[in-house]
Amino acid sequence: MMKKDTIYWRCIQFRAFRCPARHRQNRATGLLKLVHSEHNHEQIQTRHPAVKNVSFIRSKRGAMQLHVNGYFYTKDKTRNNITFWSCTQARVYCHNNRIIIRN
């Protein structure tokens, strides 16, 4: 979030864990001020897990699905040799996980 002279930074895990860690940055000087230092979660070592198991399967209705590390993705759209795949459980888990494949 930004205001006139200040940029407010929050932990990347704010949405997932409602983490209270915050910083405030002065736009003119670039100085950071610690607002709240305590995180309510462990440090995340890797953000994107390695892709291990990838396969294509047909859904019950005959649509092609991408199966990656135990998650299923349906083809969303194709644009300029780029295919976008959306997670089939996005609405259930309230996330927007996508896979982008460049041909």
Protein Blocks (a to p, Z undefined) as FASTA:
>chain_A
ZZfklccdddfklmmnopabdcdddfklopacdfblcdcbdcdfblbdcdfbdcddddfk
opacddeehiacddfbdcehiacdddfklmmnopabdcdddZZ
